[in-house]
């Protein structure tokens, strides 16, 4: 009888874990429609340059710098209502990005409104990222985090694939008819539907009492415990290196696809389908590897694949970019989840929210500055007619891919000689759920 009651108790969060999987998928849909390529389409319609578009894309990274403020949300028990409310606001701000090009205003005015909406949206999104992650991940047993993360990503990727192809075709169709504004109106309506669905899923997801109790720890105590944690000291450089490599490249790839390589939005959607299928196939394998060995071991393999991806992107052309995209899909199948879960591997349960906020805040700000540092190089090469030093024809994105590959190689060495040597804390005493 007692065994039956214990089993039932362990299953009370099963529905919430399903909501978490669906919530992550809908959140991914929204990120697609305000991501690199779609953002480039919006900025291009307003008349914003490639370099500025790259900086705007890197606001994703700068927004991570606001995560340190998440510690101010600690105290007072449950934060579910606050997280849900702020999520609704920031997703509405993302939705309004598609409304800006419809205004009959000057280019400068549109640009200012667009930038303000984007900055506010990422500010609010990142303010609740760490506590929302702690809330959701507390529903998953530590021994199943790799496999659960893989399952969650597969659902997001496969369903996101449909969103990509449909919305890509919608935008291309209206643009071919010379009616891009109608495409933006449709996109606005779709984003509103996604926003409502996302908020409803947050409302349906339960919050563990253990998370509420951790939330009562003061900001001072969280900062002190996090800052004095030697494992955290070792993880921060890992986050910094990855964000720098990521944000000297990714923010400039949107305009590279559309302008230099001549991709249509439909072809971008096809690439995304290939990306989703490939990543979905390898995610379970990486999840099992991480659970069996460690996330550090899994990350070394994935970053090695990412180096090869950047090598292919050093060669201009649609075929080589497609190969880069496929290899990136394989690499990111492990990197995205691994960079989150490595915090959970080496940081005690009560410090994870603060540790995640600190890592993302520091690396996010430095990632943004890395984009700023890369922009003059992009502008210079473009102003010279895509010439640089003894290269008669080279795109700035090719050179940036080389620099990123070098940084990734350093990451692999750091994982092997530093992170892999860290001692793990005792297992999470409050996490008792299967997938």
GIGI-V878547 format. One record per residue. N is the residue number from 1. RES is the residue in one letter. PHI is phi in degrees with one decimal (* if undefined). D_CENTER is the distance of its C-alpha to the mean C-alpha in Angstrom with 1 decimal. Layout:
# GIGI-V878547
((N:RES:PHI:D_CENTER) (N:RES:PHI:D_CENTER))
This chain:
# GIGI-V878547
((1:X:*:44.7) (2:X:-64.5:42.6) (3:X:-62.6:40.5) (4:X:-64.4:39.9) (5:X:-64.7:38.9) (6:X:-64.2:36.4) (7:X:-63.8:34.9) (8:X:-63.9:34.6) (9:X:-64.1:33.0) (10:X:-68.5:30.3) (11:X:-93.5:29.5) (12:X:-67.7:29.2) (13:X:-103.8:25.4) (14:X:-59.6:25.2) (15:X:-64.4:24.7) (16:X:-69.6:22.0) (17:X:-67.5:20.0) (18:X:-65.0:20.5) (19:X:-60.6:19.3) (20:X:-62.0:16.1) (21:X:-61.8:15.5) (22:X:-69.5:16.4) (23:X:-60.6:14.5) (24:X:-63.5:11.2) (25:X:-65.8:12.5) (26:X:-66.4:13.5) (27:X:-62.7:10.4) (28:X:-65.4:8.8) (29:X:-57.9:12.0) (30:X:-65.8:11.6) (31:X:-64.7:8.2) (32:X:-61.3:10.3) (33:X:-76.0:13.2) (34:X:-122.0:11.8) (35:X:-81.5:9.8) (36:X:-51.0:11.5) (37:X:-70.3:14.6) (38:X:-67.4:15.3) (39:X:-64.0:14.9) (40:X:-63.7:17.3) (41:X:-65.9:19.6) (42:X:-67.1:19.8) (43:X:-65.9:20.4) (44:X:-65.1:22.9) (45:X:-68.9:24.8) (46:X:-83.2:25.2) (47:X:103.9:26.3) (48:X:-83.6:23.6) (49:X:-69.0:23.8) (50:X:-61.4:21.4) (51:X:-62.4:21.1) (52:X:-67.8:20.3) (53:X:-61.2:17.8) (54:X:-61.3:16.0) (55:X:-66.6:16.2) (56:X:-61.8:15.0) (57:X:-62.0:11.9) (58:X:-78.5:11.4) (59:X:-62.0:11.7) (60:X:-58.8:7.9) (61:X:-72.3:9.1) (62:X:-61.2:12.3) (63:X:-58.9:11.2) (64:X:-61.5:10.0) (65:X:-64.1:13.7) (66:X:-81.7:14.8) (67:X:-65.2:13.6) (68:X:-61.1:17.0) (69:X:-71.0:18.6) (70:X:-62.0:17.4) (71:X:-64.2:20.4) (72:X:-70.0:22.6) (73:X:-83.7:21.8) (74:X:-74.2:23.5) (75:X:95.0:27.0) (76:X:84.5:28.7) (77:X:79.0:27.4) (78:X:-59.3:25.2) (79:X:-118.3:22.3) (80:X:-57.5:21.4) (81:X:-64.7:23.2) (82:X:-65.1:21.6) (83:X:-60.5:18.0) (84:X:-63.7:18.9) (85:X:-64.2:20.7) (86:X:-70.0:18.1) (87:X:-65.7:15.5) (88:X:-59.6:18.2) (89:X:-64.2:18.8) (90:X:-69.3:15.4) (91:X:-77.0:15.0) (92:X:-67.6:18.6) (93:X:-63.9:17.8) (94:X:-60.5:15.2) (95:X:-60.6:18.0) (96:X:-66.4:20.5) (97:X:-59.7:18.9) (98:X:-78.6:20.6) (99:X:-86.9:23.8) (100:X:-55.0:24.1) (101:X:-62.9:25.4) (102:X:-80.8:28.0) (103:X:-70.7:29.7) (104:X:-89.7:32.9) (105:X:-129.8:32.1) (106:X:-69.8:32.2) (107:X:-58.3:29.4) (108:X:-63.8:29.1) (109:X:-65.4:29.0) (110:X:-60.1:26.3) (111:X:-61.7:24.2) (112:X:-62.5:24.7) (113:X:-61.4:23.9) (114:X:-60.9:20.7) (115:X:-64.9:19.5) (116:X:-61.3:20.6) (117:X:-61.2:18.8) (118:X:-65.5:15.5) (119:X:-64.5:15.9) (120:X:-63.4:17.1) (121:X:-62.2:14.4) (122:X:-71.1:11.6) (123:X:-61.4:14.3) (124:X:-68.7:14.9) (125:X:-60.6:11.4) (126:X:-77.8:10.8) (127:X:-63.4:14.4) (128:X:-104.1:14.1) (129:X:-61.7:10.8) (130:X:-63.7:12.9) (131:X:-65.2:15.9) (132:X:-68.4:14.2) (133:X:-64.2:12.6) (134:X:-61.7:16.1) (135:X:-61.0:17.8) (136:X:-70.4:16.1) (137:X:-71.2:16.1) (138:X:-66.8:19.7) (139:X:-81.5:20.7) (140:X:-115.6:20.1) (141:X:-64.0:22.6) (142:X:-58.1:21.6) (143:X:-74.7:23.4) (144:X:-117.0:21.3) (145:X:-60.4:17.7) (146:X:-62.9:17.1) (147:X:-69.3:18.7) (148:X:-66.0:17.3) (149:X:-59.8:13.7) (150:X:-63.4:14.9) (151:X:-60.7:16.7) (152:X:-61.9:13.9) (153:X:-68.1:11.7) (154:X:-61.3:15.0) (155:X:-61.9:15.7) (156:X:-62.9:12.4) (157:X:-68.3:12.9) (158:X:-65.6:16.6) (159:X:-70.8:16.7) (160:X:-65.1:14.0) (161:X:-59.6:16.3) (162:X:-65.9:19.1) (163:X:-60.1:17.2) (164:X:-60.9:16.5) (165:X:-69.2:20.1) (166:X:-67.3:21.7) (167:X:-70.1:20.0) (168:X:-63.5:20.4) (169:X:-69.2:24.0) (170:X:-60.3:24.6) (171:X:-65.2:23.5) (172:X:-62.5:25.6) (173:X:-62.1:28.5) (174:X:-66.3:28.8) (175:X:-67.7:28.3) (176:X:-61.6:31.1) (177:X:-87.9:33.3) (178:X:70.9:32.6) (179:X:-131.7:31.1) (180:X:-64.3:27.5) (181:X:-61.5:27.8) (182:X:-64.9:28.4) (183:X:-63.3:25.1) (184:X:-69.4:23.4) (185:X:-66.5:25.5) (186:X:-61.7:24.5) (187:X:-61.6:20.8) (188:X:-61.3:21.5) (189:X:-63.0:23.3) (190:X:-63.3:20.7) (191:X:-62.8:18.0) (192:X:-63.5:20.6) (193:X:-63.1:21.2) (194:X:-62.5:17.6) (195:X:-63.0:17.6) (196:X:-62.6:20.8) (197:X:-62.5:19.8) (198:X:-64.0:16.7) (199:X:-64.2:19.0) (200:X:-62.2:21.6) (201:X:-67.3:19.6) (202:X:-64.0:18.7) (203:X:-63.9:22.4) (204:X:-77.8:23.4) (205:X:-83.0:21.4) (206:X:-75.8:23.7) (207:X:-121.2:23.2) (208:X:-71.3:24.8) (209:X:-63.2:27.6) (210:X:-63.3:26.5) (211:X:-66.3:23.3) (212:X:-63.0:25.6) (213:X:-68.9:27.9) (214:X:-64.2:25.2) (215:X:-65.9:24.3) (216:X:-83.5:27.9) (217:X:-67.5:27.5) (218:X:-67.8:28.0) (219:X:-59.6:25.7) (220:X:-60.9:28.2) (221:X:-66.9:28.3) (222:X:-64.5:24.6) (223:X:-64.4:24.3) (224:X:-62.8:27.4) (225:X:-66.4:26.5) (226:X:-73.2:23.0) (227:X:-66.3:24.5) (228:X:-88.1:27.3) (229:X:-81.2:25.3) (230:X:-65.6:25.9) (231:X:-63.9:23.2) (232:X:-64.4:20.7) (233:X:-55.8:22.4) (234:X:-77.6:21.8) (235:X:-82.7:18.0) (236:X:-56.9:17.3) (237:X:-58.9:18.3) (238:X:-61.0:16.1) (239:X:-63.5:12.9) (240:X:-62.9:14.7) (241:X:-60.3:15.6) (242:X:-66.1:12.2) (243:X:-66.2:10.7) (244:X:-64.0:14.0) (245:X:-60.7:14.1) (246:X:-70.5:10.7) (247:X:-95.3:11.6) (248:X:-93.7:15.2) (249:X:-122.8:14.4) (250:X:-51.5:11.5) (251:X:-60.3:12.5) (252:X:-100.8:16.0) (253:X:-80.0:15.5) (254:X:-61.6:15.6) (255:X:-69.3:19.1) (256:X:-61.7:20.0) (257:X:-65.6:19.6) (258:X:-77.8:21.5) (259:X:-98.6:24.1) (260:X:-78.0:24.8) (261:X:-92.6:24.4) (262:X:71.4:25.4) (263:X:-73.3:23.0) (264:X:-85.2:23.6) (265:X:-65.7:20.9) (266:X:-67.1:22.5) (267:X:-66.3:22.1) (268:X:-60.3:18.4) (269:X:-66.7:18.3) (270:X:-63.1:20.4) (271:X:-58.0:18.2) (272:X:-66.6:15.3) (273:X:-65.7:17.9) (274:X:-59.5:18.8) (275:X:-58.0:15.2) (276:X:-64.9:14.8) (277:X:-64.7:18.3) (278:X:-63.3:18.0) (279:X:-64.7:14.8) (280:X:-65.9:16.5) (281:X:-69.9:19.6) (282:X:-95.3:18.5) (283:X:-56.9:16.0) (284:X:-59.4:19.1) (285:X:-63.0:20.7) (286:X:-68.1:18.1) (287:X:-62.6:17.9) (288:X:-65.1:21.6) (289:X:-61.3:21.8) (290:X:-65.0:19.6) (291:X:-67.1:21.7) (292:X:-79.3:24.9) (293:X:-100.9:24.5) (294:X:-174.0:21.5) (295:X:-70.4:17.8) (296:X:-65.5:19.1) (297:X:-63.4:21.2) (298:X:-62.4:18.6) (299:X:-65.2:16.3) (300:X:-60.4:19.3) (301:X:-66.1:19.8) (302:X:-67.0:16.3) (303:X:-67.9:16.3) (304:X:-62.3:19.8) (305:X:-65.5:18.8) (306:X:-64.0:16.1) (307:X:-60.3:19.2) (308:X:-61.7:21.1) (309:X:-61.4:18.4) (310:X:-64.1:18.7) (311:X:-61.1:22.5) (312:X:-65.7:22.7) (313:X:-77.0:20.8) (314:X:-74.6:23.5) (315:X:-105.1:25.9) (316:X:-70.9:25.7) (317:X:137.4:26.1) (318:X:-63.7:24.5) (319:X:-64.6:25.4) (320:X:-67.7:23.9) (321:X:-67.7:20.6) (322:X:-63.8:20.7) (323:X:-63.1:21.3) (324:X:-56.9:18.5) (325:X:-64.8:16.1) (326:X:-67.3:17.6) (327:X:-63.6:17.6) (328:X:-64.8:13.9) (329:X:-61.1:13.4) (330:X:-64.2:15.6) (331:X:-64.5:14.0) (332:X:-72.0:10.4) (333:X:-59.1:12.1) (334:X:-105.1:12.9) (335:X:-66.1:10.6) (336:X:-57.8:7.3) (337:X:-72.0:9.8) (338:X:-64.8:12.2) (339:X:-67.7:10.6) (340:X:-77.9:10.4) (341:X:-73.0:13.7) (342:X:-66.8:15.5) (343:X:-62.9:15.7) (344:X:-71.8:17.4) (345:X:-74.1:19.6) (346:X:-115.1:21.1) (347:X:-115.6:21.0) (348:X:-58.6:23.5) (349:X:-53.5:22.6) (350:X:-72.8:23.8) (351:X:-107.3:21.8) (352:X:-66.6:18.3) (353:X:-60.4:17.1) (354:X:-65.0:18.6) (355:X:-64.1:17.4) (356:X:-63.5:13.7) (357:X:-64.1:14.2) (358:X:-66.7:16.3) (359:X:-59.9:14.1) (360:X:-69.4:11.1) (361:X:-66.8:13.7) (362:X:-65.0:15.7) (363:X:-69.0:13.2) (364:X:-65.8:11.3) (365:X:-63.6:14.7) (366:X:-67.8:15.9) (367:X:-64.0:13.0) (368:X:-64.2:14.0) (369:X:-66.5:17.6) (370:X:-64.9:16.9) (371:X:-64.6:16.1) (372:X:-60.4:19.3) (373:X:-69.4:21.2) (374:X:-78.6:20.2) (375:X:-58.0:21.2) (376:X:-59.0:25.0) (377:X:-66.2:24.9) (378:X:-61.9:23.4) (379:X:-62.6:26.0) (380:X:-65.1:28.8) (381:X:-62.8:28.4) (382:X:-67.5:28.2) (383:X:-68.3:31.2) (384:X:-91.7:33.1) (385:X:72.5:32.7) (386:X:61.2:30.1) (387:X:-121.8:32.3) (388:X:-154.2:31.6) (389:X:52.5:34.3) (390:X:-92.2:36.1) (391:X:-87.1:33.6) (392:X:-75.3:35.2) (393:X:-147.4:32.2) (394:X:-149.0:28.7) (395:X:-85.6:25.4) (396:X:-57.3:23.5) (397:X:-64.8:20.4) (398:X:-68.0:22.6) (399:X:-65.4:23.5) (400:X:-64.4:20.0) (401:X:-64.1:19.1) (402:X:-63.7:22.1) (403:X:-61.9:21.1) (404:X:-64.7:17.6) (405:X:-61.8:19.6) (406:X:-64.0:21.8) (407:X:-64.1:19.2) (408:X:-63.8:17.7) (409:X:-61.7:21.3) (410:X:-64.1:21.7) (411:X:-59.4:18.7) (412:X:-61.3:20.5) (413:X:-61.6:23.7) (414:X:-65.8:22.2) (415:X:-61.2:20.8) (416:X:-71.8:24.3) (417:X:-93.2:26.5) (418:X:-118.9:24.8) (419:X:-62.8:22.1) (420:X:-63.7:24.0) (421:X:-89.2:27.1) (422:X:-70.8:25.7) (423:X:-91.2:27.4) (424:X:-82.8:25.5) (425:X:-73.0:26.5) (426:X:-63.9:28.4) (427:X:-61.8:26.8) (428:X:-59.2:25.3) (429:X:-77.2:28.6) (430:X:-108.1:27.3) (431:X:-93.8:25.0) (432:X:-132.9:27.3) (433:X:-107.4:25.6) (434:X:-83.9:25.2) (435:X:-68.4:22.6))
